[in-house]
């Protein structure tokens, strides 16, 4: 496969899978190992490193919220900015503690086992959809950021930290946790996407510090132009998908969306199991 084609494919996988409950790391590992011959550890490290592209996309889309957080950092932000800052700090700290520990042990995890977490996550999302559907006759989940307790933020951080495991979708884990906590569906997607930014930066720095050999080997196997193409494609695909998911989450079709994402996670898990055992 040519470097250019790999760059386009890699960018599409990153830009689409990052926002869906199908674990972008797992899809990238499959693409990089089966189509490009990377080792499992090198493909995993490369996938985390290139999450910087989805960070840029989130930064562009949520630039208003980012400005509010920056104002809060210097003591000039409003109530929303202060709430977002607290949310991001707590969730990121918990994510770093759990995700960093998992990352240090991840070399022992490989093969078809990475498909199992997606099956579990898919079942949870379908359960979330059922809860939203049956609750509508009584009360639609409407909890927002200002109604989250510190314990809720810790739970969200744990869910995101567990996504360091290959096979666990970051967006799927955080969205499903927030829906179970009773958040408004659109707010759950929004907060999940916002939490990606510091997590993506941390993941990229982690791979630079601890996986220099894997990263340098992966990058050297791809031309700078192909890397640039992968980055641009990932950013554009991310922007389109963020917009589409937030619109769907804010509509009457939310139960269909969440159930569909759950089914997608299950199908992805089954496919990963089949590929890994083949």
N, C-alpha and C positions, 0 to 999 in steps of 0.2 A: 504494500500500500504506500502511495506517495506521501511525502511529508505534508503537502498541501491538503490532500484529501483527509489525512489523519487530523490535521488542524481543524478543518471544518466539522468533521464528525465529533471530535473531542469538544469543540465549542458548543455544538448543539446538545450533546449529552449533558455537559455541565449546566448550560443555560436553561434546560428543560427539567432535568432530574432534580436539581437543587430545590426547586419549589414544589415538587410533587412528592408524595410519600413512597418513593421507590428507591431511596438511598442513592444519591449521586455518586458517592464513593464506590458503591458496589457496581454500578453501571460503568463507571470509568475503569475500575479494575478489570471488568470483563472485556471492555474494548481494548484496553492497553495490553492485557496479557494474551488474549486469544487472537487479536488482530495485529498486534505490534510486537509481541514477544517479550514484554517487560516481566520482571519477576513480580511476585505478589507484593513484596515490601516496597519495591520501587514504584509500582503502579499506585499503591495506596498513598505513599508520600507525595507523589506527583499530583494526585487528585486533591489532597488537602492543600497543597501549595497553590494550585490554580483556582482555589475558591476566591482569590483576590478579585477575579473578574466579576463574580456575583456580588461581592462587596461593593464594587464600583456601581453596578446596576442599582443596588438598593440605595446607595448614597445619592444617586441621581433622582430616583423616584421619590424618596422620602427626604428630600433636601429641606423641606419646611420643618419637619420634626427634628432633623439633625441640627438646624439652626437654633431651635428652641432649647435643645439639650446644651449646646455650646453657650448660649446665653445664661442658662442655669448654672453652668460651671463657673462663670465669672460673677455670679450673684445678681444677674439682671433679667433672668428668665421669669416667666409667669408660672401659674400653678401647673399647667400641662407640662412645661419644660422640666419642672422640679420632679413631677411624678415619673416622667420618662427617664430622667437621670437616675432616680432611685431604682426603678425597674431594671434598667440596663446594668447598673453597678452590681446589684444583688444577683441577678441571673447570670451575669458574666463570671463573677467570683465562684459561684457554685459550679458552673460549667467548667471553668478552668481546673478546679480541684478534681472533679470526676473525670473529665475528658483527658486531662494530662496523665492521670493514673492509667486510664485505659490505653492511651497511646503508647505508654511505656511497655505495655504487655501485649500489644496487638500483633506482634510478630508470631505469636503462637496461634493466631486465628486465621484460618484460610479455608479454601475449598468450599463445598456446597453448604457448609454450616452457616455461611453468611446469609443464606436465603431464609432461614428460620425466623429471624426477627421480623422480616417483612410480612410473613404470614401472620404473626401475632399482632403486629401493628395494623394490618388490614382488618383483622377481626375487631380490634378496638375501634377503628374508625367507623365500621359498619354499625357497631353498637352505639357510637356517638350519634350517628344519623337516626337510628331508631329512637334514641332518647329525645332528640330534637323534634322528631315527627310526632311522637305521642305526647310530648309536653306542650305542643302548640294549642291543644284544646284547653289547656289550663294556663300555662305561662311560658312564653318563649324566653329562652335564656337571654338576659339583657345586662348581665354584669359587665362593668367597664373597668378601665385601669384604676380609677380612683376608688374602686370598691374592693380591690385586691389586698389581702392581708400579707404580712411578711412571710407567713408560712406558705401562701400561694406562690409567691415569687420563688421561694426555695424549691417547691415542687417543679415549677417550670424550669428552673436551673438544672435540677436533677435530670429531667426529661431531655434537655438539650445536651447535657454532659454525656448521657448514655449513647447519644448519636455518634460519638467517637468510635463506637464499635462498627466494623464493617457490616453492612446489612441493616443498620438502623437509620431511618430517614430522620434528619434533623427537623425539617418542617412538619413531617407527619407526627413525630413524637411530641413536639411542642404544641401543635394545633390540637391534637387529640387530648393532651393533658389540660389545655385551657378550656376546651369544650366540656370536659368532665367537671371542671371547676365552675361551670355555669356562665362563662363569658359569652357575650354576643358574638355570633360567628364571624362577622366582619372584623370585630376588634381582635378576635383570636388570630385571624390570619395576619392582620396588621402588626400586632405585637410580635408574632412569630418571625415575620420578615425583618422587623427592626432588630430583634435579638441576633439575627444572623450577622450583622455588621461587625460587632466586636468579636464574635465567635470566629468569623472568617479571618479576621486579622490575626487572632491568636493562633489559629490553626496554621496559617502561613508562616508565622514566626517560629512556631514549634518545629515545623518541618525544616526550616532553614537552620535552626540551631542543632537539632538532633539527627537530621537525615541528609547531611550535606552530600554524602556519597551517592545515595539513591537519587536525590534531586539533580545533582550534576550529571549523573549518568543518563537520566531521563531527558534532561534538557539538551544534552549534547547529541542525543539521537534524533532531535528535531531541529529544523532550521529556524533561525529567528523569525523569518517571514511567516512560517507556519504557526509559530507561537503567537505572533501578532494576530493572525487570522482567527485562531482559536479564541483569543481574548475578546476580539470584536464581536464574533458570532455569539459567544456566551453572554456578553452584555446586552446585545440586541434581543436575543431570545428571552433573556431574563426580564427585560422591561415589558415585553409583550405579555409574558405569562403572569407577571405580578398584576398588571392591569386587569387581565381577564379573570384571574382568581378573585381579586377584591370585588370586582363587579358582580361575579356570580355569588359570592358570599353575602352580598348586600341585597340579594333578590329572594323571591319566594322559592327558588330552586335550590336552596342551600342543602336540604336533605339529600337531593339527588347528587349534588356536588360531593358532599362528604361520603356518601355511600359509594359513589363512583370512584373516588380516590382510594377508599378502602379496598374495592375490588381490584383496582389497578395495582395496589401494593401486594395483594395476594397473588395476582398473576405474575408480577415481577419476582416474587419469592419463589413461586413454582418454577419459573423459567431459570432462575439462578440455581436452584437445586438440580434441575435437569442438565444445565450446562456444566455445573461443577462435577456431576457424577458421570458425565459422558466421556 
